[in-house]
């Protein structure tokens, strides 16, 4: 009886709602493409199927998809960061001006 009363009270006073997060203009992870997002949503669907029906085959499908998805994300991040580094690698003069680099005199 107490559990039912507590559940009713919690649902009435502080109901659970899904938080809507709007799309930001500049995403935090710029290497995430639409293809990777589609793969992540497919992985989430497989996980929901696994939670409903906990069979070994469902877990294996989810696990393979999860490993592949993580691999895609790591490779995309690595390529993105490498390209950003190479973009600014040989621009030493501009980098020195931005850092206000002043060489010390030996003496």
N, C-alpha and C positions, 0 to 999 in steps of 0.2 A: 504494500500500500504506500509506503514511504517512497519507494522507487518511482512509482507512477506519479505521485505528487511532485517529486523533485524534477522528473523529466518534463512535466507540464509547466512547472515554474520556470525552468531553464529555457524551454522553447518559447515561452511567452515574454520573458524579460530580456533574454539575450539569445535571439535565434541565430543559427549558423547561416551565413550568407557567403557566397562566392565573391571574392574581391575582384573587381574588374580593374585591370591595369591597362591604361591606354598605351598605345604605341608611342615610343619616344622618337623624337626627330633624329637623334644620333644614338643608335643602339650601342650598348656596352660591348657586345661581342660582334664586331663588324665582319668577322669571317663566317658567320652563320648565314648561309644562303637559303633560298626558298626550298631547294632540294633537300638540304639537311633538315629543315623544319618539317617537311613532309615525312622524312624518314623517322624523325622523333615522334610525330603524331602516330605513325604506324606502330612504332615500338610501344607507345602508351596504350594503343588499342590491344596489342598482344598481351600486355601486362594485365589489362582489365579482364581479358578472356581467361588468363591464368588464375586470377583471383577468384573468378566465378567457378571455374572447373580446374581443380588442382591436379591435373594429370601430368605425367612426366613429359609427354610430347609437347604440351603447351609450354612448359618451362623451358624445354630445349629450344623451341622456336623463339621464345622471348629472349633467351640468353644469346643466341646467335645474332639476333637483330640488335640487341643492346651492344654487343662487342663490335659489330660492324658500324653502328652509329657512332660509338665512341672513337673508333678508328678514323672515320670520316671527319669528325670534329677536330681531332688532334692534328690530322694532316692539313686541314684547312687553316687552323690556327698557325701552324708552323710555316705554311706558305705565305700567309698574310704578314706575319712578323718578319720573315725573311725579305719579302718585297719592300716592306717599310724601311728595313735597315739598308737595303741596297739603294733605295731611293735617296737616302741622305748620306750614304757612305763617303762619296767622293766630293761632297760639297763642304769641304773643310773650312774654306774662307767664310762662308755664311754661318757655319756652326761656331766659329771663333767669334764672329761679331755678335751672335746671339748670346754667347756665354761671357762676353766681355773678357776674353782671355788676354792677359798681358804677360809676356815672358819676363821672368826675373833676371836681373843682371847678376852675374857671378862676381863676387868680390870679397 
